[in-house]
Amino acid sequence: MPRIAIRLATPDDAAAVTAVFHAAINGKATCSYDAEQLSAWCAGRTVEQFRRELELGMNPFLVAEAGVATPLDPPVAPPPGEAPNPEARRPRGGTPPAPATSFRVVGFGALRGDEVAYLYAAPQAPPGTGSELLRELERRAVEQGWPELRLTASLNALAFYKEHGYRELRRDIRVMSVEGGFVRLVAIEARKRLTPRGGLPSRSSGEPALAE
């Protein structure tokens, strides 16, 4: 299984974050929303917008990277008309070197105060990517002293959040303006009480608001 690494995002991650955002919505939410709703959800989410958010420094904005093994050198092709020679691919002097590992962004998440503002994993992300990101966001929220986290979940993500201890509070209709009219989406507000570690102080949590 590919290794997952979580780190703080930088403005240079804007293109990768945008790609994950659109891939996650169009690859996972089709069972809960129609094409018009998905288009409205994605509208305006450009590389420039995410770059601005990354430059503002949401606290924190994390990306998850998956390590993918890549060969150090391309295979040696035999000249035309010659049969493949297995010895030509074998390095001299013992064990062949391990393949290099490249990393690509496969998920991201961010906090805005006591709110999970973003949490997305691409369809091709390794299993557990979303869970790893959520656990790290919760850990950092505890360090910041928040007693609980709130979020707005899509219908397709509700089961995931319930598995991680989030309690559904209510369902709302989000109205998005699109060319020629409006599109309505069902969104679910949820909360989770966090367990403080090491006696960290808690802050007062604000009123719930719809997340992006």
C-alpha positions in Angstrom: 0.0 0.0 0.0 1.4 3.5 -0.9 2.7 5.4 2.1 0.7 8.5 3.1 2.6 11.6 4.3 0.8 14.7 5.7 2.3 18.1 5.7 1.4 21.8 5.7 0.3 23.1 2.3 2.0 26.0 0.5 0.8 28.2 -2.3 2.7 26.0 -4.7 0.2 23.2 -3.9 -2.7 25.2 -5.3 -2.9 23.3 -8.6 -2.8 19.9 -7.0 -5.4 20.9 -4.4 -7.7 22.2 -7.1 -7.4 18.9 -9.0 -8.2 16.9 -5.9 -11.2 19.1 -5.1 -12.8 18.6 -8.5 -11.8 14.9 -8.8 -13.3 14.1 -5.3 -16.6 15.8 -6.1 -17.1 14.4 -9.6 -15.8 11.0 -8.6 -17.6 10.4 -5.3 -20.7 12.6 -5.0 -22.5 11.4 -8.2 -24.6 9.0 -6.1 -26.1 11.9 -4.1 -26.2 14.9 -6.4 -27.0 15.4 -10.1 -24.8 16.9 -12.7 -26.2 20.4 -12.3 -25.6 20.3 -8.6 -22.1 19.0 -9.0 -21.3 21.7 -11.5 -22.6 24.4 -9.1 -20.6 22.9 -6.2 -17.4 23.1 -8.3 -18.1 26.5 -9.9 -15.5 29.1 -9.2 -13.1 26.7 -7.5 -10.0 27.6 -9.4 -6.3 27.4 -8.9 -6.2 31.2 -8.3 -8.8 30.9 -5.5 -7.1 28.1 -3.7 -3.8 29.9 -4.1 -5.3 33.0 -2.4 -6.6 30.9 0.5 -3.2 29.2 0.9 -1.5 32.6 0.9 -3.8 33.8 3.7 -2.7 30.8 5.8 -5.7 28.9 7.1 -4.8 27.3 10.4 -3.9 24.7 9.4 -4.2 23.8 5.7 -2.8 20.3 5.2 -2.1 18.1 2.2 -1.8 14.3 2.1 0.8 12.9 -0.3 1.0 9.3 -1.4 4.4 7.8 -2.2 4.5 6.1 -5.6 7.5 3.9 -6.6 9.0 4.9 -9.9 11.9 3.2 -11.7 15.2 5.0 -11.5 15.9 4.4 -15.2 13.7 3.5 -18.1 14.1 -0.1 -19.4 16.9 -0.7 -21.9 15.3 -1.5 -25.3 17.3 -3.8 -27.6 18.3 -2.5 -31.0 15.8 -3.2 -33.8 16.0 -6.8 -34.9 17.7 -8.1 -31.8 16.2 -10.4 -29.2 15.9 -9.0 -25.6 18.9 -9.6 -23.5 17.9 -10.1 -19.8 21.5 -9.4 -18.7 21.4 -5.9 -20.2 18.9 -4.9 -17.6 20.8 -6.4 -14.7 23.1 -4.0 -12.9 26.7 -5.1 -12.3 27.9 -5.7 -8.8 25.0 -7.2 -6.8 21.5 -6.2 -5.8 19.7 -3.8 -8.1 18.9 -0.4 -6.5 15.5 0.2 -5.0 13.1 2.3 -7.2 12.8 5.9 -6.4 9.7 7.3 -4.6 7.8 10.3 -5.9 5.0 11.9 -4.0 1.8 13.4 -5.3 -1.0 15.2 -3.5 -4.1 12.9 -3.1 -6.0 14.8 -0.4 -6.3 18.0 1.6 -8.0 19.4 4.7 -8.2 22.7 6.5 -9.5 24.2 9.7 -11.2 27.6 10.0 -11.3 28.2 13.7 -13.4 25.3 15.2 -14.7 24.3 11.7 -13.5 21.7 9.3 -13.6 23.9 6.3 -12.2 21.4 3.8 -11.7 17.6 3.7 -11.3 16.0 0.4 -9.5 12.9 -0.9 -9.2 12.0 -4.6 -10.9 8.7 -5.8 -7.5 7.2 -6.4 -6.1 8.1 -3.0 -4.9 5.2 -0.8 -7.6 3.8 1.6 -7.5 5.8 4.8 -6.3 9.1 3.4 -9.4 11.0 4.6 -9.2 9.4 8.0 -5.6 10.3 8.4 -6.3 13.9 7.4 -9.3 14.2 9.8 -7.3 12.7 12.7 -4.5 15.3 12.2 -7.0 18.1 11.9 -8.6 17.0 15.2 -5.2 16.7 16.9 -4.3 20.2 15.9 -7.8 21.5 17.0 -7.2 20.0 20.4 -3.7 21.7 20.6 -5.4 25.0 19.7 -7.9 24.5 22.6 -11.1 23.9 20.7 -13.6 21.8 22.7 -15.3 20.5 19.6 -15.3 20.6 15.8 -18.2 21.4 13.5 -18.6 20.8 9.8 -21.0 20.7 6.9 -21.1 17.3 5.2 -22.4 16.3 1.8 -24.9 13.4 1.7 -22.3 11.0 0.3 -19.8 11.8 3.2 -22.2 11.5 6.1 -21.5 7.8 6.8 -17.7 8.6 6.9 -18.2 11.4 9.5 -20.5 9.3 11.6 -17.9 6.5 11.7 -15.5 9.1 13.1 -17.8 10.2 15.9 -19.6 13.2 14.3 -23.3 13.7 15.3 -25.8 15.0 12.8 -27.5 18.1 14.0 -29.7 19.1 11.1 -30.1 19.3 7.3 -30.1 22.5 5.4 -30.7 23.6 1.8 -27.8 25.4 0.3 -28.8 27.7 -2.6 -26.1 28.4 -5.2 -26.6 30.9 -8.0 -25.7 29.6 -11.4 -26.1 31.0 -14.9 -29.8 31.1 -15.6 -31.0 30.5 -12.1 -30.3 28.7 -8.8 -29.4 25.2 -7.7 -30.2 23.7 -4.3 -28.1 21.2 -2.5 -28.8 19.3 0.7 -26.1 19.8 3.3 -25.7 18.3 6.8 -24.4 20.1 9.8 -22.6 17.9 12.3 -20.4 18.3 15.4 -18.0 16.2 17.4 -16.8 16.7 21.0 -13.0 16.5 21.2 -11.1 14.9 24.0 -8.5 17.2 25.4 -5.0 15.8 25.8 -2.6 16.9 28.5 -5.0 19.3 30.1 -5.1 21.8 27.3 -7.4 24.7 27.9 -10.6 24.9 25.8 -12.1 27.9 24.0 -15.8 28.7 23.6 -17.2 27.3 20.4 -19.1 29.7 18.1 -22.5 29.1 16.4 -22.5 26.7 13.5 -22.2 28.0 10.0 -22.2 26.4 6.6 -18.8 25.4 5.5 -17.4 25.6 2.0 
